Amino acid sequence: MALAYKTRRRLSLLILVIGLPVYIILAVGILALFERPPILVELLVYVILGVLWALPFKSIFRGVGQAPPEDERDQ
């Protein structure tokens, strides 16, 4: 079942305001446990982690910044 536009908007806001900072803190904390790699390797790791967090939420974020669909505007 597809999520309604309003639900996707609220869920995406929750993910960005709470989930993303928690993910960043965890990623930096886990990488701090290891010896610091060369700067380019560290940058590559952060870029990869920066892309990986959004992949599971791709369907939630799709179309959220646009105007609501016609069938949901009247509600």
N, C-alpha and C positions, 0 to 999 in steps of 0.2 A: 504494500500500500504506500502510495506516495504521500509525503508530508505536505501539509498546506503551506502556502507562502508565509503566512504569519508565524507559523511554527518554525519554519526554516530560518526566518529572520531572528526570532528569539534564541533559537539554538545556536546560530552562528555568533550572535553577540555573547552568549555564555561561553562559547568555545574561545573566542578572542579575548575576553576580559579575564576569565579564570583559567582556562585550559592552557593557553599559550604561555603565560608567565610561569605556570607550574612546569610545563615542558622545558622552558628555557633554563629554569633553576636546576631541574634534574639533569639536563644535558651538560651544563657547565659543571655541576657537582660530580657527575660520573667521570667526565674528562679530567677533572682536577685530581682524581685518585691515581692517575698514571703520570709518569714522567712527561714533562712538556715536550711535545714533538717539535720539529722545525716549523716555522711560521706558515709556510705554504701548505704543509700537511694539516696543520691545525685549521687553517682557513678552509681547506677542502672538506674536512670533517664537519665543520659548522655549516657550510653550504649544503652538504648532503643532508644533514639533520634538519636544516631549514626547509628543505623541499619535502622530506619524508613526513613531517608532521601534518601537512595539508592533504596528502593523498587520500587518507581514509575519509576526509570531510569534503571531498570534491563535490559530491552531489548535494550537500547541504549548502555550500557557498554559491553554487551555480544560480545566477539570476537574482540574487538577493539585493544587489544594488540598483536594480531596475524598478520601474513602476510595477505595482501589483497587477496581476492578470485581471482582465475584465470581469471574470466570474467571481472574483474575490473582493472587488472594490465596493460592491454594494453592501457587504456585511458590516 
